[in-house]
Every structure is written in C-alpha cells, then in structure tokens.
Amino acid sequence: MALAETAKALGADKTYKLSGNVKRYTLMDTGFMKTKNGNFQLERSLDPDSPFNASIKLRIVVGKDLDKLSIAVTTANGLRAVDIFKTDKTAANVEQYQFVIDNLLERQVLELVN
C-alpha cells in the first residue's frame, strides 16, 4: 500500500486526508500501532458478528511524519483488496467500515476531502 496525501478504500465514494490536528498520542489512543519502520497502522475486523473472525479487514496506515496515509479493505490475510461497496450482501461490512471512519473523523484523525 503506497502512502499518499489522500486515500479511499476500493469502491468507496468518499476520500479522506489526515487532519491538521492529528497527533501521535491520538493515533495510539484510537488503536493505531507503531510499525517497525515508524509508521502507524490500524487493523479492524469488518465482520459484524465477531471482531475475532476477520474475513474482511480495514487497514489504515499513517506515515511516520503524519503527512500521508493509505486506506484499504482487504481479505483476512491482507493480500487482496476487497470492494465491499458494490453489493448489498456486504451492507453489514459497510456499516462497520463507516463506524470506524466516523470515529476517526470525530477524533480529528481524518478529514473528509469530498
């Protein structure tokens, strides 16, 4: 996943960027973990029934300088991007995705671009 100034998940209609108010401790408070290379990564299951049964995951990576990010919805092993927005069968996954994104917007980690 390449980091960029704006990002959106495959098939999503909304694009996000990092808030100008984002801080390292805010990332840690919202569940981001520091990676070996200094970036911050958040992985959340989008399974509506169990957070432990992750058939589809949301992965957000923030660059160590807090200037770039990437957003992806992937399979459980993280190797393939998944478009959860194209069918009604994944409406529960979209609801979980939107819940996580709304929390990050509220905590001023992300800002809506369009």
N, C-alpha and C positions, 0 to 999 in steps of 0.2 A: 504494500500500500504506500503510494507516494504521498508525501505531505504537501499541502497547498494552502493558500490563504483562505479559500472557501472550499466547502465539501458538502456532498449529499450522498445518501445511500442510493444504490442501484434502483431505478424506478421511482424514486421519491420526487415530488414536485417542489419541495422546499429546499433551499440552500442555506447553509449556516456558516458563520465565521466565529472566531474566538472573540469574546467580549474584551473590550479595552480594560475592564476592571478585573480580569481573571488573575488570580494569584496561585502560587504553588500550593499553599495550605488549603485553598478552596478546592483544588483538584483532589488532594488527598482526602478531604472531608466528604467529597461526593463519590468516593470509591475508586479513584484512579490509583494505579500502582506505578511506581517508578521502574523503568526497564533498565537493562544493563547499559544501554548507550545513553541514558539520561532522559529519554522521552517518558511521557506519562500515558498509560494505557488503561482503558476501561473496557471490561468484557461483561456483558449481561446476557442471560438467557432470555429469549423472547417466547419461551413456552408458557402459555397462560396457566397451565395446570401445576407445574413444578419448576422451581428455579434450579433444581439439580438435574433435570432431564433436558439438557440443552440440545435439541435437534437443530435449532436455529439460534445464532448468537448475534448480538450487536457488539461491534468492536469500534471504539473511538480511540484514536491515537493523537496526542498533542505533542508537538515538538518541544525539546528541552528549553528553547528560548521563548516559549509561549507565543509564537507568532504564526505557526502553521498547524494544520490538523488533517485528519482523514476520518471518514465515517464509512463503515461497511457493515452490511448484514451478510453473514456467512453461514455455511454449514457448521456442524458441531466441531469438526476438526479444523475449521478456519481456512481451508484450502480453496473453496469455491464461493464466489459471491452469489447471493440469492435475491431475487426480486419478489418481495412479499407484497408489493403494491398492485400486482397485475391480476390477481384473482380474489374472489370473495372467500375462498377456502382458508386464506391466511388472515382474515379480518382480526382474529384474536391476537395474532402476532403483530399486526399493525398497531393495535391498541396498546400493547406492551411497549412497542417502539416509541409511540407518541408519549407515553407516560414518562419514560426515561428522558427523552428530549425535553419535554416540558419542565421536568425537574432541573435540568441543566440550564434552561433558559431562565427559570426563576432564580436560580443561584448565581446568575450572571457569569456562567462559564461560556455559554454560547449566545449568539445574537442571530436573529433571522435576517437574511440578506434580501430575499424577495418574498 
